[in-house]
């Protein structure tokens, strides 16, 4: 049975030229994110983001690319998340827009390659499931 719930990955991307950045990668269907597929929408940051934040701090995206079914996304990943086992609960997220909010739970991924392009590749650091 295919997993059909939306999912957002907190991802770090590495370019062939040595530069890099972080972004939120949105997939409307979780099963469409397991074999190198490109995300349906992204929210790029200009540099790497420290996903793990002190209590009460969050990472916010207010400018997703076309194709995102939300106008913003907030993620709150606990400070010690990288010391925890892969696939462990590490925080929460909310996607919002047009007068609605949808909460989710976030988990540590195993830094697998989420997808590649001719410019480089992106790793899955954390993922947030919307069920």
C-alpha positions in Angstrom: 0.0 0.0 0.0 1.4 3.4 -1.0 1.9 6.1 1.6 -0.2 9.0 0.5 0.2 11.6 3.3 2.1 14.8 2.6 5.6 15.1 4.0 8.2 17.9 4.3 11.9 17.2 4.5 14.3 19.5 6.3 17.2 19.1 3.9 20.8 20.2 3.4 22.0 20.5 -0.2 25.5 20.2 -1.5 26.4 21.8 -4.9 29.1 20.5 -7.3 30.9 23.8 -7.0 31.4 23.3 -3.2 28.6 25.7 -2.1 25.5 24.6 -0.3 22.2 25.6 1.3 19.3 24.2 3.3 15.6 24.0 2.3 12.2 22.6 3.1 11.3 20.0 0.5 7.6 19.4 0.1 6.1 16.2 -1.3 2.3 15.9 -1.5 2.6 12.1 -1.3 5.1 10.4 1.0 5.7 7.5 -1.3 6.9 9.9 -4.0 9.9 10.8 -1.9 11.7 7.4 -1.6 13.4 6.9 -4.9 15.1 10.2 -5.8 12.1 12.1 -7.0 12.2 15.9 -7.0 10.0 17.7 -4.5 6.8 19.4 -5.7 7.8 22.6 -3.9 10.7 23.9 -1.9 11.6 26.8 0.4 15.3 27.6 0.0 17.5 29.4 2.5 20.6 31.3 1.2 22.9 29.3 3.4 22.9 26.2 5.7 20.4 26.3 8.5 21.0 24.9 12.0 17.8 22.9 12.2 18.3 22.2 15.9 17.2 25.2 17.9 17.0 26.2 21.5 13.6 25.5 23.2 10.9 27.8 21.8 12.9 28.8 18.7 11.7 27.7 15.2 12.8 27.9 11.6 10.3 29.6 9.4 9.6 29.7 5.7 7.3 32.4 4.3 8.3 32.2 0.7 7.7 28.6 -0.7 8.1 28.0 -4.4 5.2 27.6 -6.7 3.4 24.4 -6.1 3.3 24.6 -2.3 -0.2 24.2 -0.9 0.7 26.5 2.0 2.0 30.0 2.4 4.4 29.2 5.2 6.0 26.5 7.3 7.5 26.5 10.8 9.7 23.7 12.2 10.9 23.3 15.8 13.6 20.6 16.1 15.0 19.9 19.6 18.6 20.9 20.2 19.9 17.4 20.8 18.2 15.8 17.8 21.4 14.8 16.1 22.4 12.7 19.1 19.2 10.7 18.9 18.7 7.5 17.0 17.5 7.7 13.4 13.7 7.8 12.9 13.2 9.1 16.5 10.6 11.9 17.2 12.6 15.2 17.4 10.1 18.0 17.2 7.1 19.5 15.5 6.0 21.6 12.5 3.1 23.6 11.3 2.1 24.4 7.8 -0.2 27.4 7.4 -2.0 29.5 4.9 -5.3 31.0 3.9 -6.6 31.0 7.4 -5.7 27.4 8.3 -2.9 25.6 10.2 -2.0 21.9 10.1 0.4 20.5 12.8 2.7 17.6 12.3 5.3 15.5 14.1 9.0 15.5 12.9 11.5 12.7 13.0 15.3 12.4 12.5 16.1 10.9 9.1 19.4 9.0 8.3 20.9 11.7 6.0 20.1 9.6 3.0 20.3 11.3 -0.4 16.8 12.6 -1.0 17.4 13.5 -4.6 20.1 14.6 -7.0 20.2 17.1 -9.9 22.9 18.0 -12.4 24.0 20.7 -9.8 24.4 18.4 -6.8 22.4 16.5 -4.2 20.2 17.0 -1.2 20.2 15.0 2.0 17.2 14.3 4.2 18.1 15.5 7.7 14.6 15.5 9.3 11.1 14.8 8.0 7.7 16.1 9.1 4.6 13.9 8.5 1.2 15.4 8.0 -1.4 12.7 8.9 
